[in-house]
Amino acid sequence: MTATISFNPLLTSNAPGTFNIQSDGYIQGTALDAPAVRYQLSGGYLASTETLPMWGGVGISEAVGGVSGQPLGVLGGAITRATSLSTTGAAGSLTGFSVFDQNYSAINSPQSPVPLIGSYGQVNFYRLGSLARIAVACDPVLVSAQGSIITQEVSWDFVNQMLIPYYAATPADAITAMSWSNTTGGTVAVTTTSAHNLAVGDQFTIQGAVPTAYNGAWTVASVGSSTTLTFLLPASSTPGAVTTLGTIAAGGGQLPCKILDVKVGNCMTVVYNATTGFATWNYNGTAAIIQI
């Protein structure tokens, strides 16, 4: 399965967000100008194993490039979405961040204005250690970082592709039971196969569950034992009974970066609709500038 891009070339629309009276904000997936760093911009191609198109501001994992003289040898390494902050060289380890910068081959359309790259398309990125300053989507609670040291610990949400408060690294863990205790909102109780290593207030990510309302990033509300925990659904949620349990994704750990600024609101962040395949801009998003 490969990542594809949906669009309707005949649709005509206006350009939302072009008449804002406030322009103090950031655009996710763009790097701040830096003459000494601009030559660190690198490129590769989106792997055929990716099921989602690529856009700027995504944590990526870069593979070694193809053999010189072969078709893929001139395209750089295969790029996939990173799945962990491992420093041991494990597959899927985060090696950098994708950017929109100087990528003129990405595709956008009236109903999907965010430039997208499909499998085998060009992905531009900056590697960790390049000292690039990149705008990424950010959890609004990190506004508390303002005034604090720039090297404070933060983590990366690999599902929602955003900067989040720090929590300790947790391994991938299968869910053996998950139940919803209310008809609107309420508490979800989760039981895992092995120790989840999570504490109250930690964030974690569920993936592969059905209904999909149980998927995403959540905050631990309570911990009953080393293998049980609960989290709260939004007050208006009515997800229904769990039919597929899914897993708790590996996550947490310290993202190696410096936080230079956090701006709540008035930033352009990416919203991807997996049903339509369209990506649109949230013109009131929250973004941070991180130096990697």
N, C-alpha and C positions, 0 to 999 in steps of 0.2 A: 504494500500500500504506500502511496506517495502523497505528498502535500499538494493540493491543487488550489487554484484561485477562482472564485466565482465573480462574475461581473456581467452587467448588461450594457453594452457599448452604446445603446440608443437612448438610454434614459437621460432626460434633461432636468436639472435641478438648480437651486441657488447655491451660494457658498456660505453656509452657516458659520457664524463666528467671525466674519470679516468686518463687522461694524462695532466691535467692542471699544469701549471708551477707556479701558484699562489694559495696558500691554505689559505689565510687570509680571512676568511668569516664565516658565521653562517649557520646552517641548521634549517629551520623552524620546529617548533614543538619539539625541543629538549631543555632540561634544562641543564644549566651549573652545573658542579659538585659542591656540597656543602654538606659535611658530616652532618651538623646540620639540613639540610632540606630534605635529601633524603628519610627520613621516613615519610614525608608528602605526598608522592606519593600515590594516591588513585585510585580505579577502580570501574567501573560500567558497564552496558551493554547498547548498542545502542538501543533506543526505536524502536518499530515496526512502529511508526508513521513517522519516518524519511524516506525521499525519496532519500536522498543522503548518500553514505557511509561516514564514519568519517575518518579523518586523523589528524596528529599533527598540533598544532598551531591554533586550532579553538576555538572560544569562546563558552563555553557550559553552559547548565542549568541542574543542578542535582536535581532529585527528591528523596524523602525519600525512603529508601530501602524496599524490599518486606517483608512480614511476615515470621518470622523465622519458619523453618520446611517445608515451601512450596518451589517449584522449584526455584522461583525467589528470595527467601530469602537469598540465598548464593551468589548472583551475584552483590550485591550492588544496588544502585539506578538506575533508568532509566535515560539515558543521551540523551538530545536533543540539537540541535543548539540553542544558546541564540538568542533572538530577541530584547532585550532592556537592558539598563543599570539601570533599575528601582531598587530602594532601598526599595520598599514597599512590596517585596515578591510576586509581580505579576508573573503569569505563564510566563515562557520564560526569566526571569531575568538572567543576566550573573552571574554565581557563580564560574567560574574558566576557565582554558584552558586545552585542550587536549594535550597530548604529545605522541611521539613515544616510549619513554623510557620504557624499560623492557616489551614491549608488543610483545611477540613472536608468537602470533596467527594471527596477521594482514597478509593480503594476498597481494603479489605483483607478477608481471609476466614480461616477457621481454618487452611487449608493454605498461605495466602499472607499472613502477618500484616503485612508491610511495606506501608504505604499507597502505592498506585500511581495514576498519572494516565495515561489513554489520550489519543489524539489528540482535540483540541478541548477537552480538560479543562483546568482551571485549574492553572497552575504558579506557585507563589510563589518569589521569589528576591531576593537582594541583589546589587546591581551592584558591580563593582570601583570602589573609591573611596568606598564607603559607610561604611567603618570597622567594618562588622559583624564579629563574632568567631564563626566558624562551625566546627563539628566536621566533619572530613572523614576518610575512610579514609586510612590512611597505611602506607607500607612500614616494617616494624619496624626496619630498619637505621637509620632516621632518629632512633632513640633517642639516637644519638651527637650529635644537635643539642642535647641538654640541656646547659646550661652555656655554649653558644656564643651569638654575637650573634643577635638575632632577625631581622636582615635578611639572613642568609646565603642563598645561592642554592639554590633547589629547582626541580624541574620537576613537570609534571602528566601522569599516564598517562591518556590520553583513552579507552583501551580498557577498562581496569580501574577507571577513575574513582577514582584515589588519588594521594596526594602521594608523590613519589619523589625520590631524590637527583638533583641537577642534572646534566644533560648538554647539550652544545651543540645548538642547533637543527639539525635535519636535514630536508631536503625529502622529499616522497613519492617513492618510487623503485620501479620495477617489478623483480621478481625474474626473472632469465632462467634460473637453474638452482638447484636445491636438492636435496641428497642426504643421506641418513642412513647413517652408517657402522657401526652396531652393531645387534645384535638386541635388546638391553636397554639403555636409556639411550644413552649415547654422544654423538658429535659430529655436528652438522648443519652442512654447508658450504653457504654461500649466495653466489651471484653476482648482482650488480645491474647494471642498464642503465647507470647513471651513477655518479659518485663518491658513496659513501654518507656520507662525512664523519664516520665513527664511529671511535672508538679503543677499545682494550682497557679493559673496565670500564664502558663506556657502556651504557645501556639503550636498547632499540629495540623496536618493536612490529610484528609480522607480522599481516596480516589478509587474508582471502579465500583462504587456502590450504586444500587438501584432501589428506589428512585434517586435521580441525580441530585435532588435537593440536599442529600446528605453529604455530597462531595464538596470539597473546598477547604479553606483554612478556618480553623475554629480555635477557641480559647478554652483551656481546661477549667471547668467550673468546680469540680471536686475529684478527689482521688480516693477510691475505696480500698485498693490494694495495688500491688505491683503490676497487676494485669487488668485492672478495672478503672474506669474514669467516666465522667459525665461532661457534656457540654450543652449549651443552651441554644435553641433555635430562635430566630427572630419572632417577635410576638405574632406576626400575621401568617407564619408558616403553617401549612397543612400538608406535609410531604407524604403521608400515608405509611403503611407498614413496609418494613425493609424486606425486599425480595432477593437482593444480592448484597452480600456483606462488604465486599471490597477490602481495602488494606489501608493502614496508616503509612503514608509515604515516609521514606527517610528524609530527614530535614534537620534544621537547627545548625548550630555551630557558628563560628565567627566568620563573617564575610571580610576578607582582607581589603579594607578600603578606609579612606578618610572621609568624613562627612563635612562638606564645606558649606552647605546651605540646605535649608528645608523651607519650602514655600507651600502653604496650605491654600488651595483654591487658585483659580486663574491660570492653571497650567494645563497644557494639552497632553492627556494621557490616552493610551490605546484601549479600546473596548472591542473585543472580538466576539462575534456571535457564531458559535460552532454549528448552529442549525442552518443559517443562511450562508455561512462562509464569508460574511462581510466584516470589515473592521472599520470602526468609526472613532472619531475623536471625542473625548470628554473634555469640554472646554473649561471645566471647573474642577479639574483634578488636582491632586497633590503630588509634588515631585521633589526630589532631593538631588543635589549635585554631589556625586561621590568621585573621589580621585582614586583610581585603581593603579 
